[in-house]
Amino acid sequence: MLNLWTMIDFPELTLILVVVVLIFGAGRLPALGDALGRTVQGFRRAARGQNEIDVTPRREASKDL
């Protein structure tokens, strides 16, 4: 099985970076990096099974008025 990172060298990374800058512009790169980082972090958290939101219903005591 070939690993993708062993196949990509410096010229390919440079070309990818140039294309990304041309498409999105240099001003939006920090926002894109932040969004990508949050996405990867959320995916890793979901893969580990740690949910941020607990969706189990809570039992509430009924109050008669």
N, C-alpha and C positions, 0 to 999 in steps of 0.2 A: 504494500500500500504506500503510495507516494504522499508525502506531506506537502501541503500547499506552500508553506513557508520556506521549504528547502528549494522550491522551484522559482521563487521570486527573488531576484537579485536587485542591486542598487539601481540599475537603469530602468527596470520595470517599476520600482517604487517611485522613482522620480517622474516617470511618465504618468503614473496614476495621480500623484500629487498635482502635477501641472493641469491635468484634465479636471480634477476636483476644483482647483482654484479658478479655472476658466468658467466652469459651470456655475459655481456658487458665489464666487468672489471672495476676496481675502477678508472682508469684514464679517462674513457669516461663518467663517471656519471655527472660531471659538464656540459659537452656539451649536454648530453641528457636532463638534467634538464632545461637548457637554451632553448633548442628546444621545449620542452614541454610547458614551460612558454610562449614562443612566440606564440605557436599554440593556447593555451587557450586564450591569450590576443587577438589574431586575430579573434578567434571565437566570443568572447564577443563583440568586436567592430563591427563585421558583424551582430550580432544579434541585436545590438542597431541601426543599419542602418547607421553608420558613415563610409563612404567609404574613403579609403586613396587615391584612384586614381579616378579622375574625367574623365570619358570617353565620355562626351558630346562633340560633334564636335564644334569647334570654327569657328565663321564667320570671314573670313579674307577679307580685302578690296582687290579687284582685281587691279593689277598694269599692265597697258598696256605699253609695251616697244616699 
